[in-house]
Amino acid sequence: MSEDAIRADVWLWRARFFKTRSLAARFVEEGRVRVTRAGQETRLDKPARPVRVGDELVFAVGGRLSAVRVEALGERRGPPAEARALYSPLQIS
C-alpha cells in the first residue's frame, strides 16, 4: 500500500472508533462502512481496503450514525485528542 493510504481497519482503530483492530476488521467485513471518494460511494468489504485523506466514511457504531472526512492517516493509536485530529465530522443529510 502506498504512503498516502492506510488499511480501513487500522484507520478506524487509530481514530478510536473501535477498542480493538479485530473489532474494526469484523465491522468492515460485515459491509457496515460506506466510503465516498471522488464522488463515488462504495461499501467497504475487506479490512485491507485503503482509506485516503479526503475520503468520507459513513457507519453506525453503538446506535449512533457517524459521518466523517479523513483528515490524516496517523502514525499510531494515540490519546483521544490525537485521534480526533484524524477526522472531521460531516453533517448527515
N, CA, C and O atoms as a CHARMM CRD file, in Angstrom:
* protein
*
  372
    1    1 MET  N      0.85700  -1.18000   0.00000 PROA 1      0.00000
    2    1 MET  CA     0.00000   0.00000   0.00000 PROA 1      0.00000
    3    1 MET  C      0.90200   1.24200   0.00000 PROA 1      0.00000
    4    1 MET  O      1.98400   1.22800   0.58600 PROA 1      0.00000
    5    2 SER  N      0.45800   2.29200  -0.64800 PROA 2      0.00000
    6    2 SER  CA     1.28300   3.49200  -0.76600 PROA 2      0.00000
    7    2 SER  C      1.28400   4.30100   0.52700 PROA 2      0.00000
    8    2 SER  O      0.53300   4.02400   1.46300 PROA 2      0.00000
    9    3 GLU  N      2.15200   5.30600   0.54600 PROA 3      0.00000
   10    3 GLU  CA     2.29800   6.15600   1.72700 PROA 3      0.00000
   11    3 GLU  C      1.06200   7.01900   1.98500 PROA 3      0.00000
   12    3 GLU  O      0.85400   7.48800   3.10400 PROA 3      0.00000
   13    4 ASP  N      0.24000   7.22900   0.94900 PROA 4      0.00000
   14    4 ASP  CA    -0.92100   8.11100   1.09300 PROA 4      0.00000
   15    4 ASP  C     -2.20100   7.34000   1.40800 PROA 4      0.00000
   16    4 ASP  O     -3.29900   7.88400   1.29000 PROA 4      0.00000
   17    5 ALA  N     -2.06600   6.07800   1.80800 PROA 5      0.00000
   18    5 ALA  CA    -3.24200   5.26700   2.13700 PROA 5      0.00000
   19    5 ALA  C     -2.93400   4.36900   3.32700 PROA 5      0.00000
   20    5 ALA  O     -1.77400   4.10500   3.64700 PROA 5      0.00000
   21    6 ILE  N     -3.99700   3.90600   3.97300 PROA 6      0.00000
   22    6 ILE  CA    -3.87000   3.03100   5.13100 PROA 6      0.00000
   23    6 ILE  C     -5.04500   2.05700   5.10800 PROA 6      0.00000
   24    6 ILE  O     -6.10200   2.36900   4.55900 PROA 6      0.00000
   25    7 ARG  N     -4.86100   0.88800   5.70000 PROA 7      0.00000
   26    7 ARG  CA    -5.95800  -0.08300   5.78000 PROA 7      0.00000
   27    7 ARG  C     -7.13700   0.53300   6.52000 PROA 7      0.00000
   28    7 ARG  O     -6.95300   1.27400   7.48500 PROA 7      0.00000
   29    8 ALA  N     -8.34100   0.22700   6.07000 PROA 8      0.00000
   30    8 ALA  CA    -9.55200   0.77700   6.68700 PROA 8      0.00000
   31    8 ALA  C     -9.65600   0.39200   8.15800 PROA 8      0.00000
   32    8 ALA  O     -9.99700   1.23100   8.99200 PROA 8      0.00000
   33    9 ASP  N     -9.36600  -0.87500   8.49000 PROA 9      0.00000
   34    9 ASP  CA    -9.48500  -1.29700   9.88900 PROA 9      0.00000
   35    9 ASP  C     -8.47900  -0.59600  10.78500 PROA 9      0.00000
   36    9 ASP  O     -8.79100  -0.25800  11.92800 PROA 9      0.00000
   37   10 VAL  N     -7.27800  -0.37500  10.27600 PROA 10     0.00000
   38   10 VAL  CA    -6.24600   0.30900  11.06200 PROA 10     0.00000
   39   10 VAL  C     -6.66200   1.75700  11.31500 PROA 10     0.00000
   40   10 VAL  O     -6.50900   2.25900  12.42900 PROA 10     0.00000
   41   11 TRP  N     -7.18600   2.42900  10.29100 PROA 11     0.00000
   42   11 TRP  CA    -7.58600   3.82300  10.47600 PROA 11     0.00000
   43   11 TRP  C     -8.73300   3.94200  11.48500 PROA 11     0.00000
   44   11 TRP  O     -8.69700   4.80400  12.36300 PROA 11     0.00000
   45   12 LEU  N     -9.74200   3.08600  11.36500 PROA 12     0.00000
   46   12 LEU  CA   -10.87600   3.13300  12.29900 PROA 12     0.00000
   47   12 LEU  C    -10.40900   2.88600  13.73800 PROA 12     0.00000
   48   12 LEU  O    -10.93300   3.49200  14.67300 PROA 12     0.00000
   49   13 TRP  N     -9.44400   2.01600  13.91300 PROA 13     0.00000
   50   13 TRP  CA    -8.89300   1.72200  15.24000 PROA 13     0.00000
   51   13 TRP  C     -8.07300   2.90200  15.75500 PROA 13     0.00000
   52   13 TRP  O     -8.22100   3.29900  16.91100 PROA 13     0.00000
   53   14 ARG  N     -7.20700   3.46900  14.90900 PROA 14     0.00000
   54   14 ARG  CA    -6.38800   4.62700  15.31900 PROA 14     0.00000
   55   14 ARG  C     -7.25600   5.83200  15.65100 PROA 14     0.00000
   56   14 ARG  O     -6.92600   6.61300  16.54400 PROA 14     0.00000
   57   15 ALA  N     -8.36300   5.98500  14.93500 PROA 15     0.00000
   58   15 ALA  CA    -9.25700   7.12400  15.18000 PROA 15     0.00000
   59   15 ALA  C    -10.16700   6.86300  16.38600 PROA 15     0.00000
   60   15 ALA  O    -11.02100   7.68600  16.71600 PROA 15     0.00000
   61   16 ARG  N     -9.97900   5.71600  17.03900 PROA 16     0.00000
   62   16 ARG  CA   -10.66500   5.34200  18.27400 PROA 16     0.00000
   63   16 ARG  C    -12.17000   5.14400  18.12700 PROA 16     0.00000
   64   16 ARG  O    -12.93000   5.40900  19.05800 PROA 16     0.00000
   65   17 PHE  N    -12.59500   4.68000  16.96000 PROA 17     0.00000
   66   17 PHE  CA   -13.99600   4.30700  16.80700 PROA 17     0.00000
   67   17 PHE  C    -14.22200   2.89400  17.34000 PROA 17     0.00000
   68   17 PHE  O    -15.35200   2.51100  17.64600 PROA 17     0.00000
   69   18 PHE  N    -13.12300   2.11300  17.45100 PROA 18     0.00000
   70   18 PHE  CA   -13.18700   0.74100  17.96600 PROA 18     0.00000
   71   18 PHE  C    -12.06900   0.51100  18.96400 PROA 18     0.00000
   72   18 PHE  O    -10.97700   1.06300  18.82900 PROA 18     0.00000
   73   19 LYS  N    -12.35300  -0.32000  19.98000 PROA 19     0.00000
   74   19 LYS  CA   -11.35700  -0.61100  21.01200 PROA 19     0.00000
   75   19 LYS  C    -10.22900  -1.49100  20.50300 PROA 19     0.00000
   76   19 LYS  O     -9.08700  -1.36100  20.94400 PROA 19     0.00000
   77   20 THR  N    -10.54700  -2.39500  19.56700 PROA 20     0.00000
   78   20 THR  CA    -9.51200  -3.27300  19.01700 PROA 20     0.00000
   79   20 THR  C     -9.55700  -3.24600  17.49500 PROA 20     0.00000
   80   20 THR  O    -10.57800  -2.94100  16.87900 PROA 20     0.00000
   81   21 ARG  N     -8.40300  -3.57800  16.91600 PROA 21     0.00000
   82   21 ARG  CA    -8.33700  -3.61200  15.46200 PROA 21     0.00000
   83   21 ARG  C     -9.17700  -4.76000  14.92000 PROA 21     0.00000
   84   21 ARG  O     -9.75300  -4.63900  13.83800 PROA 21     0.00000
   85   22 SER  N     -9.26000  -5.87500  15.64900 PROA 22     0.00000
   86   22 SER  CA   -10.05300  -7.00700  15.15800 PROA 22     0.00000
   87   22 SER  C    -11.54600  -6.66300  15.13600 PROA 22     0.00000
   88   22 SER  O    -12.26800  -7.12100  14.25100 PROA 22     0.00000
   89   23 LEU  N    -12.01200  -5.86700  16.09200 PROA 23     0.00000
   90   23 LEU  CA   -13.40900  -5.41000  16.05800 PROA 23     0.00000
   91   23 LEU  C    -13.65000  -4.53500  14.83100 PROA 23     0.00000
   92   23 LEU  O    -14.67700  -4.66200  14.16400 PROA 23     0.00000
   93   24 ALA  N    -12.70000  -3.64700  14.53500 PROA 24     0.00000
   94   24 ALA  CA   -12.81100  -2.78300  13.36000 PROA 24     0.00000
   95   24 ALA  C    -12.82000  -3.62800  12.08600 PROA 24     0.00000
   96   24 ALA  O    -13.60000  -3.36100  11.17200 PROA 24     0.00000
   97   25 ALA  N    -11.95600  -4.64600  12.02300 PROA 25     0.00000
   98   25 ALA  CA   -11.88300  -5.51000  10.84600 PROA 25     0.00000
   99   25 ALA  C    -13.19800  -6.25900  10.63700 PROA 25     0.00000
  100   25 ALA  O    -13.68200  -6.35800   9.51000 PROA 25     0.00000
  101   26 ARG  N    -13.77600  -6.78700  11.71300 PROA 26     0.00000
  102   26 ARG  CA   -15.04300  -7.51400  11.60400 PROA 26     0.00000
  103   26 ARG  C    -16.15200  -6.58000  11.12500 PROA 26     0.00000
  104   26 ARG  O    -16.98000  -6.96600  10.30100 PROA 26     0.00000
  105   27 PHE  N    -16.16600  -5.36500  11.63600 PROA 27     0.00000
  106   27 PHE  CA   -17.16000  -4.36200  11.26400 PROA 27     0.00000
  107   27 PHE  C    -17.08900  -4.08000   9.75800 PROA 27     0.00000
  108   27 PHE  O    -18.11900  -4.00800   9.08600 PROA 27     0.00000
  109   28 VAL  N    -15.86600  -3.92200   9.23300 PROA 28     0.00000
  110   28 VAL  CA   -15.68600  -3.65700   7.80500 PROA 28     0.00000
  111   28 VAL  C    -16.09800  -4.88100   6.98900 PROA 28     0.00000
  112   28 VAL  O    -16.77000  -4.74500   5.96600 PROA 28     0.00000
  113   29 GLU  N    -15.70100  -6.07300   7.43200 PROA 29     0.00000
  114   29 GLU  CA   -16.05600  -7.30900   6.71000 PROA 29     0.00000
  115   29 GLU  C    -17.56100  -7.49300   6.58500 PROA 29     0.00000
  116   29 GLU  O    -18.04100  -8.05200   5.59900 PROA 29     0.00000
  117   30 GLU  N    -18.30600  -7.02500   7.57700 PROA 30     0.00000
  118   30 GLU  CA   -19.76300  -7.13100   7.54600 PROA 30     0.00000
  119   30 GLU  C    -20.39300  -6.11800   6.60000 PROA 30     0.00000
  120   30 GLU  O    -21.61600  -6.08900   6.46100 PROA 30     0.00000
  121   31 GLY  N    -19.58300  -5.28500   5.94800 PROA 31     0.00000
  122   31 GLY  CA   -20.08400  -4.31700   4.98300 PROA 31     0.00000
  123   31 GLY  C    -20.80900  -3.15400   5.61800 PROA 31     0.00000
  124   31 GLY  O    -21.74200  -2.60600   5.03300 PROA 31     0.00000
  125   32 ARG  N    -20.38600  -2.77000   6.81800 PROA 32     0.00000
  126   32 ARG  CA   -21.09700  -1.72900   7.55600 PROA 32     0.00000
  127   32 ARG  C    -20.44900  -0.34500   7.44500 PROA 32     0.00000
  128   32 ARG  O    -20.80100   0.57100   8.18700 PROA 32     0.00000
  129   33 VAL  N    -19.49600  -0.20000   6.50800 PROA 33     0.00000
  130   33 VAL  CA   -18.83100   1.09100   6.30200 PROA 33     0.00000
  131   33 VAL  C    -18.95600   1.46800   4.82800 PROA 33     0.00000
  132   33 VAL  O    -18.62300   0.68200   3.94100 PROA 33     0.00000
  133   34 ARG  N    -19.44400   2.68800   4.58200 PROA 34     0.00000
  134   34 ARG  CA   -19.51100   3.21700   3.21000 PROA 34     0.00000
  135   34 ARG  C    -18.44000   4.28900   3.07400 PROA 34     0.00000
  136   34 ARG  O    -18.21800   5.07900   3.99100 PROA 34     0.00000
  137   35 VAL  N    -17.78300   4.30700   1.93100 PROA 35     0.00000
  138   35 VAL  CA   -16.75500   5.31300   1.66700 PROA 35     0.00000
  139   35 VAL  C    -17.12500   6.06600   0.39300 PROA 35     0.00000
  140   35 VAL  O    -17.56900   5.47600  -0.59200 PROA 35     0.00000
  141   36 THR  N    -16.93200   7.38400   0.43700 PROA 36     0.00000
  142   36 THR  CA   -17.12800   8.21300  -0.74700 PROA 36     0.00000
  143   36 THR  C    -15.78000   8.80800  -1.11200 PROA 36     0.00000
  144   36 THR  O    -15.15800   9.51600  -0.31900 PROA 36     0.00000
  145   37 ARG  N    -15.33800   8.50300  -2.33900 PROA 37     0.00000
  146   37 ARG  CA   -14.05500   9.01900  -2.83300 PROA 37     0.00000
  147   37 ARG  C    -14.30000   9.55900  -4.23100 PROA 37     0.00000
  148   37 ARG  O    -14.78100   8.83700  -5.10500 PROA 37     0.00000
  149   38 ALA  N    -13.97400  10.81000  -4.44000 PROA 38     0.00000
  150   38 ALA  CA   -14.14000  11.45500  -5.74700 PROA 38     0.00000
  151   38 ALA  C    -15.56900  11.30300  -6.25900 PROA 38     0.00000
  152   38 ALA  O    -15.78800  11.06000  -7.44600 PROA 38     0.00000
  153   39 GLY  N    -16.54300  11.44700  -5.35300 PROA 39     0.00000
  154   39 GLY  CA   -17.94400  11.40400  -5.73700 PROA 39     0.00000
  155   39 GLY  C    -18.52000  10.01100  -5.90400 PROA 39     0.00000
  156   39 GLY  O    -19.72300   9.87300  -6.12300 PROA 39     0.00000
  157   40 GLN  N    -17.70500   8.97700  -5.80900 PROA 40     0.00000
  158   40 GLN  CA   -18.16100   7.59700  -5.94800 PROA 40     0.00000
  159   40 GLN  C    -18.34200   6.98000  -4.56700 PROA 40     0.00000
  160   40 GLN  O    -17.39700   6.91300  -3.78000 PROA 40     0.00000
  161   41 GLU  N    -19.56500   6.52700  -4.27500 PROA 41     0.00000
  162   41 GLU  CA   -19.81500   5.88300  -2.98100 PROA 41     0.00000
  163   41 GLU  C    -19.77900   4.37500  -3.14900 PROA 41     0.00000
  164   41 GLU  O    -20.42800   3.82800  -4.04000 PROA 41     0.00000
  165   42 THR  N    -19.02000   3.70300  -2.29200 PROA 42     0.00000
  166   42 THR  CA   -18.95200   2.24000  -2.30800 PROA 42     0.00000
  167   42 THR  C    -18.96200   1.74100  -0.87400 PROA 42     0.00000
  168   42 THR  O    -18.68900   2.48800   0.06600 PROA 42     0.00000
  169   43 ARG  N    -19.27900   0.47700  -0.72700 PROA 43     0.00000
  170   43 ARG  CA   -19.27600  -0.16600   0.58600 PROA 43     0.00000
  171   43 ARG  C    -17.94900  -0.89900   0.73200 PROA 43     0.00000
  172   43 ARG  O    -17.55600  -1.66900  -0.14500 PROA 43     0.00000
  173   44 LEU  N    -17.26500  -0.65800   1.84100 PROA 44     0.00000
  174   44 LEU  CA   -16.01700  -1.38800   2.09000 PROA 44     0.00000
  175   44 LEU  C    -16.37500  -2.82900   2.43500 PROA 44     0.00000
  176   44 LEU  O    -17.27800  -3.07900   3.23400 PROA 44     0.00000
  177   45 ASP  N    -15.66400  -3.77100   1.83000 PROA 45     0.00000
  178   45 ASP  CA   -15.96700  -5.17900   2.05900 PROA 45     0.00000
  179   45 ASP  C    -14.80100  -5.94800   2.66100 PROA 45     0.00000
  180   45 ASP  O    -14.98100  -7.06800   3.14100 PROA 45     0.00000
  181   46 LYS  N    -13.61000  -5.36300   2.64300 PROA 46     0.00000
  182   46 LYS  CA   -12.43800  -6.02700   3.20900 PROA 46     0.00000
  183   46 LYS  C    -11.66500  -5.04300   4.06600 PROA 46     0.00000
  184   46 LYS  O    -11.51600  -3.88100   3.68900 PROA 46     0.00000
  185   47 PRO  N    -11.16600  -5.49300   5.22300 PROA 47     0.00000
  186   47 PRO  CA   -10.42800  -4.60000   6.12400 PROA 47     0.00000
  187   47 PRO  C     -9.18400  -3.99100   5.48400 PROA 47     0.00000
  188   47 PRO  O     -8.74600  -2.91500   5.89100 PROA 47     0.00000
  189   48 ALA  N     -8.61700  -4.65800   4.49800 PROA 48     0.00000
  190   48 ALA  CA    -7.38900  -4.16000   3.86800 PROA 48     0.00000
  191   48 ALA  C     -7.65000  -3.08800   2.81700 PROA 48     0.00000
  192   48 ALA  O     -6.70200  -2.53000   2.26500 PROA 48     0.00000
  193   49 ARG  N     -8.91000  -2.78800   2.52800 PROA 49     0.00000
  194   49 ARG  CA    -9.21200  -1.73500   1.54900 PROA 49     0.00000
  195   49 ARG  C     -8.57500  -0.42300   2.02400 PROA 49     0.00000
  196   49 ARG  O     -8.60700  -0.11000   3.21400 PROA 49     0.00000
  197   50 PRO  N     -8.00100   0.33600   1.09500 PROA 50     0.00000
  198   50 PRO  CA    -7.31500   1.56600   1.50200 PROA 50     0.00000
  199   50 PRO  C     -8.26800   2.72400   1.81200 PROA 50     0.00000
  200   50 PRO  O     -9.32700   2.87300   1.20400 PROA 50     0.00000
  201   51 VAL  N     -7.85000   3.52400   2.77100 PROA 51     0.00000
  202   51 VAL  CA    -8.52800   4.76900   3.11600 PROA 51     0.00000
  203   51 VAL  C     -7.49400   5.86700   2.88600 PROA 51     0.00000
  204   51 VAL  O     -6.33700   5.73800   3.28700 PROA 51     0.00000
  205   52 ARG  N     -7.92000   6.94400   2.24000 PROA 52     0.00000
  206   52 ARG  CA    -7.00600   8.04900   1.92300 PROA 52     0.00000
  207   52 ARG  C     -7.52000   9.34900   2.52900 PROA 52     0.00000
  208   52 ARG  O     -8.70300   9.47500   2.84500 PROA 52     0.00000
  209   53 VAL  N     -6.62000  10.30800   2.68800 PROA 53     0.00000
  210   53 VAL  CA    -7.01200  11.63100   3.16400 PROA 53     0.00000
  211   53 VAL  C     -8.00800  12.20500   2.16000 PROA 53     0.00000
  212   53 VAL  O     -7.77500  12.17200   0.95100 PROA 53     0.00000
  213   54 GLY  N     -9.12200  12.73100   2.67400 PROA 54     0.00000
  214   54 GLY  CA   -10.17000  13.29100   1.82200 PROA 54     0.00000
  215   54 GLY  C    -11.35000  12.35100   1.64400 PROA 54     0.00000
  216   54 GLY  O    -12.42200  12.78500   1.22400 PROA 54     0.00000
  217   55 ASP  N    -11.17700  11.07800   1.95200 PROA 55     0.00000
  218   55 ASP  CA   -12.29100  10.12900   1.86900 PROA 55     0.00000
  219   55 ASP  C    -13.33500  10.47800   2.91800 PROA 55     0.00000
  220   55 ASP  O    -13.01000  10.99100   3.98900 PROA 55     0.00000
  221   56 GLU  N    -14.59200  10.19400   2.59900 PROA 56     0.00000
  222   56 GLU  CA   -15.67700  10.38600   3.56000 PROA 56     0.00000
  223   56 GLU  C    -16.22700   9.01700   3.92500 PROA 56     0.00000
  224   56 GLU  O    -16.57400   8.22700   3.04800 PROA 56     0.00000
  225   57 LEU  N    -16.30500   8.73700   5.21800 PROA 57     0.00000
  226   57 LEU  CA   -16.79000   7.44800   5.71100 PROA 57     0.00000
  227   57 LEU  C    -18.10500   7.63900   6.44100 PROA 57     0.00000
  228   57 LEU  O    -18.27700   8.61300   7.17300 PROA 57     0.00000
  229   58 VAL  N    -19.03000   6.71600   6.24800 PROA 58     0.00000
  230   58 VAL  CA   -20.31200   6.72300   6.95900 PROA 58     0.00000
  231   58 VAL  C    -20.52200   5.33100   7.54500 PROA 58     0.00000
  232   58 VAL  O    -20.43800   4.32900   6.83500 PROA 58     0.00000
  233   59 PHE  N    -20.79500   5.28000   8.84900 PROA 59     0.00000
  234   59 PHE  CA   -21.01900   4.00000   9.52900 PROA 59     0.00000
  235   59 PHE  C    -21.77000   4.25800  10.82200 PROA 59     0.00000
  236   59 PHE  O    -21.78600   5.38000  11.32800 PROA 59     0.00000
  237   60 ALA  N    -22.39100   3.21500  11.35400 PROA 60     0.00000
  238   60 ALA  CA   -23.13000   3.32000  12.61600 PROA 60     0.00000
  239   60 ALA  C    -22.44100   2.44400  13.65700 PROA 60     0.00000
  240   60 ALA  O    -22.24000   1.24900  13.44300 PROA 60     0.00000
  241   61 VAL  N    -22.08300   3.05000  14.78100 PROA 61     0.00000
  242   61 VAL  CA   -21.46000   2.32000  15.88800 PROA 61     0.00000
  243   61 VAL  C    -22.25500   2.62600  17.14700 PROA 61     0.00000
  244   61 VAL  O    -22.51400   3.78600  17.46600 PROA 61     0.00000
  245   62 GLY  N    -22.63200   1.58700  17.84700 PROA 62     0.00000
  246   62 GLY  CA   -23.35100   1.78300  19.10300 PROA 62     0.00000
  247   62 GLY  C    -24.64400   2.55500  18.94500 PROA 62     0.00000
  248   62 GLY  O    -25.01500   3.33200  19.82500 PROA 62     0.00000
  249   63 GLY  N    -25.33500   2.35000  17.83000 PROA 63     0.00000
  250   63 GLY  CA   -26.60400   3.02900  17.60900 PROA 63     0.00000
  251   63 GLY  C    -26.47600   4.48100  17.17400 PROA 63     0.00000
  252   63 GLY  O    -27.48100   5.17800  17.03000 PROA 63     0.00000
  253   64 ARG  N    -25.23400   4.94500  16.96300 PROA 64     0.00000
  254   64 ARG  CA   -25.00800   6.32700  16.52100 PROA 64     0.00000
  255   64 ARG  C    -24.43700   6.33300  15.11400 PROA 64     0.00000
  256   64 ARG  O    -23.44700   5.65200  14.84400 PROA 64     0.00000
  257   65 LEU  N    -25.04200   7.08600  14.22700 PROA 65     0.00000
  258   65 LEU  CA   -24.54800   7.20400  12.85900 PROA 65     0.00000
  259   65 LEU  C    -23.40800   8.21300  12.84200 PROA 65     0.00000
  260   65 LEU  O    -23.55000   9.33100  13.33700 PROA 65     0.00000
  261   66 SER  N    -22.27600   7.81200  12.27000 PROA 66     0.00000
  262   66 SER  CA   -21.11600   8.69900  12.17300 PROA 66     0.00000
  263   66 SER  C    -20.78900   8.94100  10.71400 PROA 66     0.00000
  264   66 SER  O    -20.73800   8.00700   9.91400 PROA 66     0.00000
  265   67 ALA  N    -20.56800  10.19400  10.37600 PROA 67     0.00000
  266   67 ALA  CA   -20.11400  10.57800   9.04200 PROA 67     0.00000
  267   67 ALA  C    -18.89600  11.46300   9.24300 PROA 67     0.00000
  268   67 ALA  O    -18.99100  12.53100   9.84700 PROA 67     0.00000
  269   68 VAL  N    -17.74900  11.02000   8.73700 PROA 68     0.00000
  270   68 VAL  CA   -16.50400  11.74900   8.96000 PROA 68     0.00000
  271   68 VAL  C    -15.71600  11.86100   7.66900 PROA 68     0.00000
  272   68 VAL  O    -15.85300  11.03700   6.76500 PROA 68     0.00000
  273   69 ARG  N    -14.88500  12.90000   7.59600 PROA 69     0.00000
  274   69 ARG  CA   -13.93100  13.06200   6.49700 PROA 69     0.00000
  275   69 ARG  C    -12.55300  12.75500   7.06400 PROA 69     0.00000
  276   69 ARG  O    -12.17900  13.27700   8.11400 PROA 69     0.00000
  277   70 VAL  N    -11.80500  11.91800   6.37700 PROA 70     0.00000
  278   70 VAL  CA   -10.45200  11.55500   6.81100 PROA 70     0.00000
  279   70 VAL  C     -9.54200  12.76500   6.56800 PROA 70     0.00000
  280   70 VAL  O     -9.39800  13.22600   5.43600 PROA 70     0.00000
  281   71 GLU  N     -8.93100  13.27200   7.64400 PROA 71     0.00000
  282   71 GLU  CA    -8.04300  14.43200   7.54900 PROA 71     0.00000
  283   71 GLU  C     -6.57200  14.04000   7.62100 PROA 71     0.00000
  284   71 GLU  O     -5.70900  14.73700   7.08700 PROA 71     0.00000
  285   72 ALA  N     -6.28900  12.91000   8.28900 PROA 72     0.00000
  286   72 ALA  CA    -4.91400  12.42300   8.42600 PROA 72     0.00000
  287   72 ALA  C     -4.95800  10.92100   8.63600 PROA 72     0.00000
  288   72 ALA  O     -5.98400  10.37200   9.03800 PROA 72     0.00000
  289   73 LEU  N     -3.83900  10.25900   8.36300 PROA 73     0.00000
  290   73 LEU  CA    -3.79200   8.80200   8.49800 PROA 73     0.00000
  291   73 LEU  C     -3.28500   8.37100   9.86800 PROA 73     0.00000
  292   73 LEU  O     -3.64000   7.29300  10.34400 PROA 73     0.00000
  293   74 GLY  N     -2.47100   9.18600  10.50300 PROA 74     0.00000
  294   74 GLY  CA    -1.96800   8.86900  11.83300 PROA 74     0.00000
  295   74 GLY  C     -0.78400   7.91500  11.78800 PROA 74     0.00000
  296   74 GLY  O     -0.63500   7.12400  10.85600 PROA 74     0.00000
  297   75 GLU  N      0.04800   8.00500  12.80800 PROA 75     0.00000
  298   75 GLU  CA     1.22900   7.15100  12.91600 PROA 75     0.00000
  299   75 GLU  C      1.02300   6.03700  13.92400 PROA 75     0.00000
  300   75 GLU  O      1.69400   5.00600  13.87100 PROA 75     0.00000
  301   76 ARG  N      0.07600   6.25200  14.85800 PROA 76     0.00000
  302   76 ARG  CA    -0.13200   5.30400  15.94800 PROA 76     0.00000
  303   76 ARG  C     -1.52900   5.49500  16.50500 PROA 76     0.00000
  304   76 ARG  O     -2.25400   6.39200  16.07600 PROA 76     0.00000
  305   77 ARG  N     -1.91000   4.66200  17.45300 PROA 77     0.00000
  306   77 ARG  CA    -3.18100   4.84900  18.16200 PROA 77     0.00000
  307   77 ARG  C     -2.86000   5.65000  19.41200 PROA 77     0.00000
  308   77 ARG  O     -2.47000   5.09600  20.44000 PROA 77     0.00000
  309   78 GLY  N     -3.02800   6.94600  19.30800 PROA 78     0.00000
  310   78 GLY  CA    -2.66700   7.83100  20.39600 PROA 78     0.00000
  311   78 GLY  C     -3.84200   8.14800  21.29900 PROA 78     0.00000
  312   78 GLY  O     -4.88500   7.49800  21.23600 PROA 78     0.00000
  313   79 PRO  N     -3.66000   9.16400  22.14900 PROA 79     0.00000
  314   79 PRO  CA    -4.73500   9.58400  23.04900 PROA 79     0.00000
  315   79 PRO  C     -5.91800  10.15600  22.25800 PROA 79     0.00000
  316   79 PRO  O     -5.78300  10.48700  21.08000 PROA 79     0.00000
  317   80 PRO  N     -7.08000  10.26900  22.91900 PROA 80     0.00000
  318   80 PRO  CA    -8.28500  10.75200  22.21100 PROA 80     0.00000
  319   80 PRO  C     -8.09900  12.07000  21.45600 PROA 80     0.00000
  320   80 PRO  O     -8.61900  12.21900  20.35100 PROA 80     0.00000
  321   81 ALA  N     -7.37400  13.01700  22.02700 PROA 81     0.00000
  322   81 ALA  CA    -7.18300  14.30200  21.34800 PROA 81     0.00000
  323   81 ALA  C     -6.43800  14.10800  20.03300 PROA 81     0.00000
  324   81 ALA  O     -6.75500  14.75500  19.03500 PROA 81     0.00000
  325   82 GLU  N     -5.46100  13.22900  20.03000 PROA 82     0.00000
  326   82 GLU  CA    -4.70200  12.92900  18.81300 PROA 82     0.00000
  327   82 GLU  C     -5.59300  12.21100  17.80100 PROA 82     0.00000
  328   82 GLU  O     -5.51500  12.47400  16.60000 PROA 82     0.00000
  329   83 ALA  N     -6.43000  11.31200  18.28800 PROA 83     0.00000
  330   83 ALA  CA    -7.34400  10.56400  17.41100 PROA 83     0.00000
  331   83 ALA  C     -8.34800  11.50100  16.75100 PROA 83     0.00000
  332   83 ALA  O     -8.66100  11.32400  15.57400 PROA 83     0.00000
  333   84 ARG  N     -8.85600  12.48700  17.47100 PROA 84     0.00000
  334   84 ARG  CA    -9.83700  13.42300  16.89700 PROA 84     0.00000
  335   84 ARG  C     -9.23500  14.26000  15.77400 PROA 84     0.00000
  336   84 ARG  O     -9.97100  14.77100  14.92900 PROA 84     0.00000
  337   85 ALA  N     -7.91600  14.41100  15.74700 PROA 85     0.00000
  338   85 ALA  CA    -7.26200  15.18300  14.68600 PROA 85     0.00000
  339   85 ALA  C     -7.22000  14.39800  13.37300 PROA 85     0.00000
  340   85 ALA  O     -6.88800  14.96000  12.32900 PROA 85     0.00000
  341   86 LEU  N     -7.55300  13.10800  13.41700 PROA 86     0.00000
  342   86 LEU  CA    -7.50900  12.28800  12.20700 PROA 86     0.00000
  343   86 LEU  C     -8.74100  12.46300  11.32900 PROA 86     0.00000
  344   86 LEU  O     -8.74300  12.03000  10.17700 PROA 86     0.00000
  345   87 TYR  N     -9.79100  13.09100  11.85700 PROA 87     0.00000
  346   87 TYR  CA   -11.02900  13.22800  11.08100 PROA 87     0.00000
  347   87 TYR  C    -11.76800  14.50500  11.46000 PROA 87     0.00000
  348   87 TYR  O    -11.50900  15.11400  12.49800 PROA 87     0.00000
  349   88 SER  N    -12.69800  14.89300  10.58300 PROA 88     0.00000
  350   88 SER  CA   -13.61000  15.98900  10.90600 PROA 88     0.00000
  351   88 SER  C    -15.01600  15.47300  10.65900 PROA 88     0.00000
  352   88 SER  O    -15.26700  14.78500   9.66900 PROA 88     0.00000
  353   89 PRO  N    -15.94200  15.80700  11.56700 PROA 89     0.00000
  354   89 PRO  CA   -17.33400  15.32700  11.41000 PROA 89     0.00000
  355   89 PRO  C    -18.02000  16.00300  10.23000 PROA 89     0.00000
  356   89 PRO  O    -17.72900  17.15300   9.90000 PROA 89     0.00000
  357   90 LEU  N    -18.93400  15.27000   9.60000 PROA 90     0.00000
  358   90 LEU  CA   -19.72200  15.80700   8.48900 PROA 90     0.00000
  359   90 LEU  C    -21.17900  15.87400   8.92200 PROA 90     0.00000
  360   90 LEU  O    -21.61900  15.11800   9.78700 PROA 90     0.00000
  361   91 GLN  N    -21.90900  16.78000   8.31600 PROA 91     0.00000
  362   91 GLN  CA   -23.35200  16.85100   8.54800 PROA 91     0.00000
  363   91 GLN  C    -24.02000  15.70700   7.80800 PROA 91     0.00000
  364   91 GLN  O    -23.71200  15.46200   6.64200 PROA 91     0.00000
  365   92 ILE  N    -24.91500  15.01700   8.45600 PROA 92     0.00000
  366   92 ILE  CA   -25.63300  13.90800   7.84000 PROA 92     0.00000
  367   92 ILE  C    -26.94100  14.43600   7.27300 PROA 92     0.00000
  368   92 ILE  O    -27.77800  14.97900   7.99400 PROA 92     0.00000
  369   93 SER  N    -27.09900  14.26400   5.96000 PROA 93     0.00000
  370   93 SER  CA   -28.32000  14.79500   5.34100 PROA 93     0.00000
  371   93 SER  C    -29.32500  13.71700   5.06100 PROA 93     0.00000
  372   93 SER  O    -30.40500  14.00000   4.54200 PROA 93     0.00000
